[in-house]
Structure formats: structure tokens, C-alpha cells
Amino acid sequence: MLGWLYDVAWSSILSLRQGPVQTLGAQENGFLYMRGTSERLLANSPIQAEDLPLKPKGHVRLVLVSDTHERHRGLRLPPCDAVLHSGDVLACSSYATRQHAEQVLKDFGDWLRSAECARRFVIAGNHDFWLEELGPETTQELLGDAVQYLEFSSGSFTVDLGAGPQELRVFGAPLSAGKSFNRAFQQKEARQRFLAEPEIVRAEIVLTHGPLSSSMWTEEMVKRLSDLRPALHVCGHIHGYYGRARPITTSGGLSINASTMQTVGRFTGQRPWNPPIVLDLQLSAGAEPVGVAPTCAP
């Protein structure tokens, strides 16, 4: 009966720790633009929306975000082929009510649909207690159409790379590790699912919440990801690693951290100051740098 009062109090605490909820697109800090192949990046620089180049031929344009912690509204998502979100949609959600979590998930789905793109893919993070509790079917229903929730599962989207349509597969696993009391999807069973899940074998893009450099990556898990050789691995979890790109193996594949939050201080919390990453990833050999518009759908 007093749930609404609890939610008001909880939202007030979040405003102190995460900053206030912003209007759609209020963050005017542009994007971090990257371009490259699965072997190396050719550029990595801040850029304003009006200065984003046309997508080169033979590339897929991806928008990478993670760790939005209920402060997604202020971020703008530019036109692209697909949006990839690597978890922590919610903030300390074990303290929130189910009603609060459901409202946030519905709003988060609406925000993702504000992007002009063909598909939007989302995984959970260690703060997403309610996604673990609700399960994949209910979570998917709350996120709504044109958003695909991946929980040790895969999806796909189609992009024209200049030589006809090509299907790209995305596998998502909400894995992470750490000392935080927010420990959704951090059980031993989650790691075992990652090692055993057959769908990951077919994926060109892999999403996990934790980065390659975190303690979640056992030697066996690193070997599995290395053997699969995806073109791209997107992660978050460690906010201070935002924008870092590293090779998955010596023979190719990029791993990029897209954490949105910046830690301000122990008592002052964090703020959504890291802009979305726009990545033009080359997937066809010998592509010419001819500008083409991203494949988008309303």
C-alpha cells in the first residue's frame, strides 16, 4: 500500500547519486567516434552529431552504450544499423520495487526506439536484479517491440555492406564479477552457461557485461572467446575503462568498453557523462571509403 511512497523516496535517492532524470537528448556532448577493422582501430576521437561522417562502404555502423543506470533519457542515439547495450539498465535494483523496475524498463524500451536503426540489443548487468527475477520473457515484454533482450541467447540483424544484404549475429551473456553487493548473474552457473551455450559459436558480435580485463574471465572463458574470434566484443561494468579498445586475440577481434557513467566520488555518486560510442566496423575486405547512409528502419 505504501509502495508508491517508497518509490518516491527511492527516486529521490537516485537523483542524489545518479543525477536528475533528463529530458530526451539533453546531453549535448556529442559522441565518441571509432572506425576500424576487427584487427585495429583507425580513429578514436570525440565528435559532434553534425560532424559524424557518412558510413564507409563495407562497414556496419553500431552505437555502443552500457551502464546507463536509469539515466538513459538524456543520451542521444544517432542513426545506425544497430544499438548494442551491455547491461546495468537499472541502479541498485535489489532495493527498488518491482513496479519501479517495470516502469524503468518500459521507458528504457521507448528510449531505445528513439534511435533510427534496424535493431536494438540489450543484456543485463550485475545491477539488474529485477531482470534476473522477472526472467527473459517478461523482460522482453516490458522492453517492447524492436528491442531484443539477450540472456545467454542470440539475435540477428541485416545490413547492406555494399554487396547485398548480410545477416550479422549477436550473442549476449550478462556476465560480470566484482565485490559489489549488486551481484545479478554472477553465480558460477552463469559462467558455465557461457561455456556451454552453443549459440555463441555463430556470432560475429558478443555482448557481456564485464570486460576482458575483469576477474570474471577465467582462462577457460578467455580461450572460448578467443577460439570463437568474433569481430567485436562490447562490454561495460568498469566505468573507468570507458572508451578503451583492446584486441580479443593477436589475430583479430576488438573488445570495447562503452560504460556511460563516470564516477564523481564515493559519496557524490556518478553521472552519465560518457557519450555513446559510434563505431564504424569494417566487415568486408578491401572496402572503399565511399559514404553510404546507415541501414535504418523507423
N, C-alpha and C positions, 0 to 999 in steps of 0.2 A: 504493500500500500504506500510505503514511503520511498519506493524505488525512484520516483521522479526527483525527490529531494536529494537522494544520494547521487543521482546522475548530474544534477546541477552542481553539487559540491565537487564531484569528480572532474567535471568540465572546467571548473574554476582552478583546480589544482593543475590541470594540464596546461591551462593558459599561462600559469606562472612558470611551469617547467619547459613548455614547448613553444611558447609564444601564442598570441591570439589566432583564432581561425581567420583566414584571409578570404577576400573575395576572389573569384576565379581569375587567375592570371595576374594577381597583384605583384608577384615577384618580377621585377624588371631587370634581372641580372643576366639575361641572355642565356647562352648555352656553352658547354664545353664541347668543342668540335674535334672529332678524331676521324682520321681517314687512313686506311691501310689494307693490308692483306692479312691472311691468317698467320703470316710469319713475322710481320713488323708493322709498326705504325709509321705513317708518313707525316702526320701532323698531330698536334695536341695543343690546342690553344683556345682561350675564351673568345666568344664571338657573339654579336648581337643578332637578333632574329632576322633583321633586314639584310644582314651580311652573309647569311647562310648560302653557300654555293649550291648550284644545281647538283643533283646526284650524278656522279660519273657513270658512264655506261659500264655494265658488268659488275655494278656494286648493288648491295642491298642497304637501304637507309634504315637504321634502327635507333630508337630512342630508349636509353637505359636509365632507370631510376631504381632506388631502393631506400629502405629505412625512412619512409615519409612520416611514420608515427602520427597519423591522424592530421598531419599538416600538409596534405597534398593539394588542397584547393588553391593555394597561392601560386603554384607552379604552372607554367605554360608548357604545353606539349606541341611541338611543331608537326606539320605533315610528315609522314614517314611510311615505311612499309609495315612496320610492326613496333609496338611498345613492349618492353620487357621490364617487369618489376620483380626484384629479387627479395621481397619479403619485408617484414615488420610494417605491415599496414596499420596495425594498432599500436597503442602505447601502454605498457604495463597492464595488459588486458586482463590479468588474473584478478585485478582489483575492480574492474568495470563490470557492470551488469550485462546480461545477455542483450537486453533491449538497447543499451548504449552501443554495444558491438555491432548489432544488426543495423542500426541507423548509420554507423560509420561505413560499414561495408556497402550499403546501398548508395551512399553519397560517393564513396570511392569509385564504384562502378560508373556512376554518372560522370565523374571527373574523367575517367579513362575514355569514356565515349566522346568527350570533348575533343579528343585528338582525331585528326583526319588520317585514318590508317585502316588497313585491311583487318588486322587482328591485334589483340592485346592479351598478353600472357602474364599471369601473376602466380607467385608462390608465397608460402608463409615463411615467417621468421620466428625467432625464439620469443618475441613479444606477442605472437599471435595465438595466445592461449585459446581464445574463443573459436578460431578457425580449426584448431585441433579438436575442440569439444563438439563443434557443430558437424564436423565431417565434410568431405568434399562435395557431396550432393547438395546439402543445404547452403554451404558457402557459395557454390556456383549459382544457385538460385538467387541468392541475395545480390551477388555481383551483377547478374543480368546478362542480357544479350551482348554478343560481340566481344565479350571478355571471357577468356578461358583460364580457369583455375587449375593449376597443375600440382598434384600431390603424389609424387613418385609415378607420374604419368606423362604422356606426351601429347602434343598437338602439332598442327602444321599450318602454314600459310603459303600462298602462291605469289611469286614476284616475277616480273619480266626483267631479265638481266640483259636484254638486247637481242637475244637469240631465241625468243619464245618463252612461254611461262615455265617456271621451275618451282617445284614444291620444296620448301625448307621445313625441316622438322625440329621441334623444340621439346626438350625434356626438362622437367622441373622437379627438384627434390629440396624440401625445406630444411636442409641440414645446417647445423652450426654447433659450436661448442663455446664454453666460457664459464665464468664464475658468477654471472648474474643470476638473480633468483627467477628471472624470466627464462624458462627452460622448455618451451614448447618444441616438440620434435627433436629433442636432444638425447633421447633414450638410445641405448645400444641397438634396439630393434630397428631404429631409423637408419643407422649405418648399414645394418645387414640388408635392409630393403634396397639401399642404393647399390650394394654389391651384387644383389641377386636379380634386380629388375631387368628383364630382357629388353624393354622398350628403349632404353638409353642407347643401345647399340646402333640404332638407326638415326640418331640425332646429329644435326650439324651445329646446333646451339644447345648448350646445357646451362640451366639456372640452378644455383644453390644459394642458400643464404650466406653461409660463411665462406671466406676467401681461401685460396690455396695455402696461404701462409698461417692459417689459424690451426689450433690444436685438433680440430675435427678431422684433419686429413691424416689418417693412418697410412703407413707405407702401402698397404694393400689397396686403399682407396685412390691414392696418387697414381699407382700403377694402372688401376682400372681406367681412370680418366685419361691417362697418357696413352694407353693402348687404343682407346676409342678415337682419339685425335679429333675432337670437334673443332670446327673453325673458330668458335667463340664460347667462352665461359663467362657468365655475368654473375656477380656476387655483390654483397654489401657487408652488413654486420659490424665491421670495424670502421667506425666513422672517419677516423684519421687516415684511412687508406684511400679516401675518395680520389678518383682520377688516376689511380695507379694502374698501369698495364704491365703485364709480365707474360712471358711465354709459358704455355702449358707444358710443352716439351721442347727439346732442342731442335726438333724437326718441324715445328709449327704449332699453330693454335694460340689465340690470345685470351688471357684472363683479365677482366676489367672490373674494378670496384666502383659502384655507382651510388654509394651512400649519400643521401640528401642532407642528413642532419650534420651540423657542426656542433661539437661540444663547446659550450660557453664557459662553464665552470661547474664544480662539484655541487654547489648549492643553487646556482642560477640555471642549470639545466642545459638545454640545447635548442638550436634554432634551424629552420630549413633553409639554410643559406647556400648550399651547394646546388648549382643549377643542373637540370637534366643533361645527360651526355648524348650528343648526336654522333652516331658512328656510321660512316660510310665504309662498309666492309666489302672488299673485292672477293668475289667468289668464282669468277671465271678468268682463266689465264689469258694474258695478253690483251686485257681490256683497254680500250682507248678512252681517254678522259673527255668524253663528249657528254655534255649536260643533258639529262633527261629528268622529268619530274618523277617523284616517288609514286609508287602504285598506291592509290588511296581509295577508300570507299566511305560514303557518308556514314 
